[in-house]
Amino acid sequence: MDTKIKRIYMPMSETAFYILFCLQTPQHGYAIGQKVKEMTNDEVNISPGTMYGTLSKMEKDGLISFFKEEEKRKIYEITDLGEEILEIELNRIKRLYKNSIGDEYYGR
């Protein structure tokens, strides 16, 4: 993996994480936004500007690719590089969670 890409995306922003996570199934930006709102009980709302800016950057960086156009909407899918980045981030989140619930030192 390109160290520049790793440096840019690790640790991953919440927006980038949810977009990559949702693109495990090809989708368009609006559908991603709706799925994120559903997954987070409306706690996370990705604005259109942020959504399409992030999609554009991720496509340029090779994390996602154009899948097809449907009713004038561009549908994207995650690439192998995007899956690799997502897996690294999921492992990081799991480690953080595991460390936070198992730490007797902090009275938990």
C-alpha positions, 0 to 999 in steps of 0.5 A: 500500500502506498504510504502517502495513501495510508498517511492521508486516510489513517486514522480515518475520518468518520465521514470516510469510514462510513462512505467506505463501509457503505460502498461494500455494496455499490451505491450512489451518494444520496443512498450512502447518506441515507444509510449513514443516517439510518445506521447512526439513528440520525446522529451522523449526517453527511452534507452533500458537499462533504459527500461528493467532495469525499467521493471525488477524492476517494475515487482519485486516490483509488479507494473507490471506483465508478461502477455505473450510472443509473438515473443520472446518479453515479454509483460507486464501489469500493476497490481492493485498496479501499477494502484494505484501508477499511479493514485496517480501520476496522481493526483499529476501532476493534482494538480501541473498543477492546482496550476501553472495556477491558482496562481495570486500571480506569475502573471499568 
